[in-house]
Amino acid sequence: MLPAEIKFVWNTKLRPLNVLYILQRYMPFIDTIAFASTASLVRPMNPDTCRVLVNISGWMSLAGIALTEVVLTVRTWALWENDIRLSFGLPIFFVCCWAPSFYVLHVFLQTQTFIPSPFPQEFGCTYLGGQSVLYLCLVLLAVYEAGMLLLMLIPAIKSFRSGRWFELTRIVYRDGITYYIVLFAWSAMNVVTIILLSHTALETLFNSYQRVIHTVLTSRAILHMRRQSHWQGLGLDDSEG
């Protein structure tokens, strides 16, 4: 994937969508690998340090997932040929799902409690508990992904019925629909996990995986489309990826 990224992102003009791509692509190296790993693998960790690391990782992770959804939403909007209804509807839908998500994360992080480890040689943070509301973020994310999946299916069916089913069209719809199904399923599984394992250290067991999956699938979708566009000699602007 890296050679394609260098060719179709780094070696092109620094356009708004390229900036979004780069941010969502490399933020996991900070919020997931750097901060989350430090909170799990370093010893000893005092409660204040744990809270700071978890807060930074949490905010960056949610912001990173939101950025991936912005990138995929722009692709969906382009598939609707920049329909004026979606020009207003998509931002409203985005705010309705994501503003509450950030508030829920704020509540969740404010109620997290960490204590000094009773075992001096223990790695990472010792988690005592907090308010179990994080699953609401995943529910809102699943709602947003379900809505975007529906918006992908409608033009896909229309294109298939009209016979306008070219290779680039096939790749765009295949990636978009498949990836949204995967992301929706992962969000649903994560909701169940959080509810079943609430008030335990395993409550956020799959959060890091979901964070990385969002970035990987979004990056692959953009690069696949740009590669196929390049092969067909098409020039796509920002609204098309």
C-alpha beads as a LAMMPS data file, in Angstrom:
LAMMPS data file: protein, C-alpha beads

241 atoms
240 bonds

1 atom types
1 bond types

-500.0 500.0 xlo xhi
-500.0 500.0 ylo yhi
-500.0 500.0 zlo zhi

Masses

1 110.0

Atoms # bond

1 1 1 0.000 0.000 0.000
2 1 1 2.919 2.347 0.684
3 1 1 4.135 2.562 -2.965
4 1 1 0.609 3.485 -4.091
5 1 1 0.356 6.047 -1.302
6 1 1 3.632 7.667 -2.318
7 1 1 2.535 7.808 -5.947
8 1 1 -1.066 8.948 -5.533
9 1 1 -0.854 11.063 -2.370
10 1 1 2.635 12.254 -1.525
11 1 1 3.666 12.940 -5.135
12 1 1 0.535 14.960 -5.927
13 1 1 -0.586 18.463 -5.020
14 1 1 -1.341 19.077 -1.351
15 1 1 -5.115 19.294 -1.718
16 1 1 -7.643 19.285 1.161
17 1 1 -8.555 15.621 0.729
18 1 1 -4.872 14.655 0.646
19 1 1 -4.367 16.468 3.953
20 1 1 -7.328 14.591 5.468
21 1 1 -5.952 11.323 4.100
22 1 1 -2.518 11.902 5.641
23 1 1 -3.965 12.896 9.019
24 1 1 -6.286 9.896 9.296
25 1 1 -3.584 7.572 7.954
26 1 1 -0.866 8.425 10.465
27 1 1 -2.716 9.496 13.616
28 1 1 -2.967 5.847 14.828
29 1 1 0.820 5.765 15.175
30 1 1 0.386 8.405 17.885
31 1 1 -2.949 7.683 19.579
32 1 1 -2.864 3.885 19.353
33 1 1 0.772 2.820 19.226
34 1 1 2.482 5.577 21.207
35 1 1 -0.014 6.569 23.912
36 1 1 -2.058 3.378 24.259
37 1 1 1.028 1.143 24.273
38 1 1 2.722 3.348 26.843
39 1 1 -0.321 3.091 29.108
40 1 1 -0.191 -0.705 28.828
41 1 1 3.494 -1.602 28.731
42 1 1 5.382 0.864 30.933
43 1 1 5.932 0.369 34.651
44 1 1 5.295 1.782 37.109
45 1 1 2.429 4.076 36.065
46 1 1 0.907 6.505 38.552
47 1 1 -2.837 7.297 38.277
48 1 1 -2.347 10.880 37.066
49 1 1 -0.094 9.777 34.222
50 1 1 -2.571 7.059 33.295
51 1 1 -5.416 9.566 33.138
52 1 1 -3.448 11.922 30.888
53 1 1 -2.405 9.152 28.507
54 1 1 -5.886 7.636 28.313
55 1 1 -7.489 11.045 27.753
56 1 1 -5.119 11.973 24.927
57 1 1 -5.448 8.559 23.304
58 1 1 -9.246 8.625 23.610
59 1 1 -9.722 12.081 22.108
60 1 1 -7.264 11.449 19.292
61 1 1 -8.803 8.061 18.495
62 1 1 -12.331 9.429 18.191
63 1 1 -11.112 12.415 16.174
64 1 1 -9.190 10.047 13.901
65 1 1 -12.236 7.859 13.275
66 1 1 -14.257 11.000 12.560
67 1 1 -11.657 12.019 9.963
68 1 1 -11.897 8.622 8.254
69 1 1 -15.658 9.065 8.078
70 1 1 -15.218 12.541 6.570
71 1 1 -13.044 11.052 3.815
72 1 1 -15.558 8.280 3.092
73 1 1 -18.451 10.736 3.262
74 1 1 -16.837 12.944 0.620
75 1 1 -16.562 9.881 -1.631
76 1 1 -20.231 9.098 -1.093
77 1 1 -21.202 12.692 -1.853
78 1 1 -19.212 12.501 -5.104
79 1 1 -21.065 9.320 -6.096
80 1 1 -24.287 11.310 -5.832
81 1 1 -22.729 13.834 -8.241
82 1 1 -22.536 16.464 -5.493
83 1 1 -26.321 16.417 -5.052
84 1 1 -27.468 19.653 -3.415
85 1 1 -29.673 17.723 -0.968
86 1 1 -26.669 15.810 0.332
87 1 1 -24.587 18.984 0.346
88 1 1 -26.790 20.098 3.234
89 1 1 -27.977 16.734 4.520
90 1 1 -24.612 15.031 5.012
91 1 1 -23.084 17.752 7.238
92 1 1 -26.256 17.794 9.343
93 1 1 -26.241 13.988 9.630
94 1 1 -22.543 14.068 10.538
95 1 1 -23.030 16.643 13.299
96 1 1 -26.087 14.821 14.679
97 1 1 -24.066 11.619 15.084
98 1 1 -20.646 12.956 16.006
99 1 1 -21.403 15.861 18.355
100 1 1 -23.126 13.484 20.831
101 1 1 -20.246 11.012 20.397
102 1 1 -17.696 13.566 21.551
103 1 1 -19.892 14.481 24.511
104 1 1 -20.268 10.819 25.494
105 1 1 -16.498 10.376 25.294
106 1 1 -16.070 13.425 27.541
107 1 1 -18.402 11.896 30.138
108 1 1 -16.661 8.523 29.886
109 1 1 -13.160 9.943 30.323
110 1 1 -14.183 12.214 33.200
111 1 1 -15.460 9.248 35.197
112 1 1 -12.487 6.947 34.649
113 1 1 -10.695 6.060 37.878
114 1 1 -7.145 4.768 38.169
115 1 1 -5.349 3.682 41.337
116 1 1 -1.719 2.905 42.200
117 1 1 -0.950 -0.696 41.403
118 1 1 -0.813 -3.004 44.441
119 1 1 1.913 -4.905 42.616
120 1 1 5.063 -2.783 42.051
121 1 1 6.226 -4.915 39.132
122 1 1 2.902 -4.751 37.286
123 1 1 2.879 -3.160 33.837
124 1 1 0.522 -0.417 32.713
125 1 1 -2.360 1.289 34.465
126 1 1 -4.578 -0.161 37.171
127 1 1 -8.162 0.598 36.185
128 1 1 -10.791 0.832 38.917
129 1 1 -13.876 1.735 36.888
130 1 1 -16.069 4.496 35.525
131 1 1 -19.419 5.306 33.967
132 1 1 -20.327 2.749 31.290
133 1 1 -21.439 5.044 28.496
134 1 1 -18.753 4.378 25.903
135 1 1 -21.001 1.967 24.024
136 1 1 -23.162 4.947 23.025
137 1 1 -20.281 6.250 20.894
138 1 1 -20.256 2.950 19.034
139 1 1 -24.036 2.959 18.645
140 1 1 -23.897 6.426 17.076
141 1 1 -21.023 5.317 14.865
142 1 1 -23.013 2.273 13.736
143 1 1 -26.001 4.516 12.937
144 1 1 -23.797 6.789 10.844
145 1 1 -22.204 3.860 9.020
146 1 1 -25.605 2.305 8.332
147 1 1 -26.790 5.593 6.843
148 1 1 -23.705 5.909 4.653
149 1 1 -24.054 2.287 3.551
150 1 1 -27.603 3.021 2.411
151 1 1 -26.381 6.072 0.498
152 1 1 -23.778 3.887 -1.214
153 1 1 -26.299 1.203 -2.160
154 1 1 -28.797 3.547 -3.840
155 1 1 -26.491 4.892 -6.612
156 1 1 -24.847 1.468 -6.937
157 1 1 -28.186 -0.150 -7.786
158 1 1 -29.016 2.677 -10.194
159 1 1 -25.673 2.333 -11.988
160 1 1 -26.048 -1.428 -12.248
161 1 1 -29.565 -1.189 -13.688
162 1 1 -28.593 1.510 -16.186
163 1 1 -25.620 -0.492 -17.459
164 1 1 -23.082 2.165 -16.371
165 1 1 -20.980 -0.442 -14.573
166 1 1 -17.396 0.337 -15.557
167 1 1 -14.298 -0.984 -13.797
168 1 1 -13.761 2.218 -11.798
169 1 1 -17.439 2.248 -10.827
170 1 1 -17.235 -1.377 -9.737
171 1 1 -14.183 -0.736 -7.562
172 1 1 -15.666 2.362 -5.947
173 1 1 -18.926 0.628 -5.043
174 1 1 -17.279 -2.669 -4.115
175 1 1 -14.872 -1.022 -1.702
176 1 1 -17.420 1.419 -0.314
177 1 1 -20.181 -1.108 0.307
178 1 1 -17.894 -3.884 1.545
179 1 1 -15.962 -1.616 3.873
180 1 1 -19.086 -0.061 5.357
181 1 1 -20.500 -3.526 6.033
182 1 1 -17.261 -4.515 7.781
183 1 1 -17.131 -1.287 9.796
184 1 1 -20.791 -1.581 10.798
185 1 1 -20.315 -5.202 11.893
186 1 1 -17.211 -4.292 13.884
187 1 1 -19.036 -1.418 15.607
188 1 1 -21.917 -3.726 16.517
189 1 1 -19.526 -6.337 17.928
190 1 1 -17.714 -3.671 19.918
191 1 1 -20.998 -2.442 21.411
192 1 1 -21.767 -5.958 22.653
193 1 1 -18.249 -6.325 24.062
194 1 1 -18.398 -3.029 25.944
195 1 1 -21.814 -3.836 27.439
196 1 1 -20.778 -7.342 28.528
197 1 1 -17.408 -6.266 29.930
198 1 1 -18.435 -2.925 31.432
199 1 1 -16.621 -1.783 34.596
200 1 1 -13.640 -3.988 33.746
201 1 1 -10.235 -3.311 32.208
202 1 1 -11.417 -5.253 29.138
203 1 1 -14.227 -2.783 28.425
204 1 1 -12.163 -1.134 25.679
205 1 1 -10.655 -4.407 24.452
206 1 1 -11.429 -3.904 20.746
207 1 1 -11.292 -0.104 20.557
208 1 1 -7.727 0.018 19.274
209 1 1 -8.485 -2.613 16.637
210 1 1 -11.523 -0.675 15.453
211 1 1 -9.460 2.505 15.293
212 1 1 -6.840 0.857 13.082
213 1 1 -9.402 -0.928 10.887
214 1 1 -11.109 2.379 10.101
215 1 1 -7.831 3.887 8.963
216 1 1 -6.683 0.866 6.954
217 1 1 -9.973 0.394 5.087
218 1 1 -10.381 4.108 4.369
219 1 1 -6.828 4.360 3.057
220 1 1 -7.248 1.303 0.856
221 1 1 -10.531 2.612 -0.566
222 1 1 -8.954 5.924 -1.586
223 1 1 -5.818 4.344 -3.045
224 1 1 -7.772 1.698 -4.990
225 1 1 -9.916 4.379 -6.584
226 1 1 -6.972 6.584 -7.469
227 1 1 -5.012 3.670 -8.911
228 1 1 -7.907 2.623 -11.129
229 1 1 -8.519 6.233 -12.128
230 1 1 -4.872 6.542 -13.106
231 1 1 -5.038 3.378 -15.198
232 1 1 -8.079 4.667 -17.033
233 1 1 -6.475 8.048 -17.633
234 1 1 -9.042 9.948 -15.557
235 1 1 -8.296 13.064 -13.529
236 1 1 -10.248 13.111 -10.275
237 1 1 -10.653 16.300 -8.295
238 1 1 -10.987 16.543 -4.512
239 1 1 -14.693 15.793 -4.482
240 1 1 -14.041 12.495 -6.224
241 1 1 -11.145 11.357 -4.093

Bonds

1 1 1 2
2 1 2 3
3 1 3 4
4 1 4 5
5 1 5 6
6 1 6 7
7 1 7 8
8 1 8 9
9 1 9 10
10 1 10 11
11 1 11 12
12 1 12 13
13 1 13 14
14 1 14 15
15 1 15 16
16 1 16 17
17 1 17 18
18 1 18 19
19 1 19 20
20 1 20 21
21 1 21 22
22 1 22 23
23 1 23 24
24 1 24 25
25 1 25 26
26 1 26 27
27 1 27 28
28 1 28 29
29 1 29 30
30 1 30 31
31 1 31 32
32 1 32 33
33 1 33 34
34 1 34 35
35 1 35 36
36 1 36 37
37 1 37 38
38 1 38 39
39 1 39 40
40 1 40 41
41 1 41 42
42 1 42 43
43 1 43 44
44 1 44 45
45 1 45 46
46 1 46 47
47 1 47 48
48 1 48 49
49 1 49 50
50 1 50 51
51 1 51 52
52 1 52 53
53 1 53 54
54 1 54 55
55 1 55 56
56 1 56 57
57 1 57 58
58 1 58 59
59 1 59 60
60 1 60 61
61 1 61 62
62 1 62 63
63 1 63 64
64 1 64 65
65 1 65 66
66 1 66 67
67 1 67 68
68 1 68 69
69 1 69 70
70 1 70 71
71 1 71 72
72 1 72 73
73 1 73 74
74 1 74 75
75 1 75 76
76 1 76 77
77 1 77 78
78 1 78 79
79 1 79 80
80 1 80 81
81 1 81 82
82 1 82 83
83 1 83 84
84 1 84 85
85 1 85 86
86 1 86 87
87 1 87 88
88 1 88 89
89 1 89 90
90 1 90 91
91 1 91 92
92 1 92 93
93 1 93 94
94 1 94 95
95 1 95 96
96 1 96 97
97 1 97 98
98 1 98 99
99 1 99 100
100 1 100 101
101 1 101 102
102 1 102 103
103 1 103 104
104 1 104 105
105 1 105 106
106 1 106 107
107 1 107 108
108 1 108 109
109 1 109 110
110 1 110 111
111 1 111 112
112 1 112 113
113 1 113 114
114 1 114 115
115 1 115 116
116 1 116 117
117 1 117 118
118 1 118 119
119 1 119 120
120 1 120 121
121 1 121 122
122 1 122 123
123 1 123 124
124 1 124 125
125 1 125 126
126 1 126 127
127 1 127 128
128 1 128 129
129 1 129 130
130 1 130 131
131 1 131 132
132 1 132 133
133 1 133 134
134 1 134 135
135 1 135 136
136 1 136 137
137 1 137 138
138 1 138 139
139 1 139 140
140 1 140 141
141 1 141 142
142 1 142 143
143 1 143 144
144 1 144 145
145 1 145 146
146 1 146 147
147 1 147 148
148 1 148 149
149 1 149 150
150 1 150 151
151 1 151 152
152 1 152 153
153 1 153 154
154 1 154 155
155 1 155 156
156 1 156 157
157 1 157 158
158 1 158 159
159 1 159 160
160 1 160 161
161 1 161 162
162 1 162 163
163 1 163 164
164 1 164 165
165 1 165 166
166 1 166 167
167 1 167 168
168 1 168 169
169 1 169 170
170 1 170 171
171 1 171 172
172 1 172 173
173 1 173 174
174 1 174 175
175 1 175 176
176 1 176 177
177 1 177 178
178 1 178 179
179 1 179 180
180 1 180 181
181 1 181 182
182 1 182 183
183 1 183 184
184 1 184 185
185 1 185 186
186 1 186 187
187 1 187 188
188 1 188 189
189 1 189 190
190 1 190 191
191 1 191 192
192 1 192 193
193 1 193 194
194 1 194 195
195 1 195 196
196 1 196 197
197 1 197 198
198 1 198 199
199 1 199 200
200 1 200 201
201 1 201 202
202 1 202 203
203 1 203 204
204 1 204 205
205 1 205 206
206 1 206 207
207 1 207 208
208 1 208 209
209 1 209 210
210 1 210 211
211 1 211 212
212 1 212 213
213 1 213 214
214 1 214 215
215 1 215 216
216 1 216 217
217 1 217 218
218 1 218 219
219 1 219 220
220 1 220 221
221 1 221 222
222 1 222 223
223 1 223 224
224 1 224 225
225 1 225 226
226 1 226 227
227 1 227 228
228 1 228 229
229 1 229 230
230 1 230 231
231 1 231 232
232 1 232 233
233 1 233 234
234 1 234 235
235 1 235 236
236 1 236 237
237 1 237 238
238 1 238 239
239 1 239 240
240 1 240 241
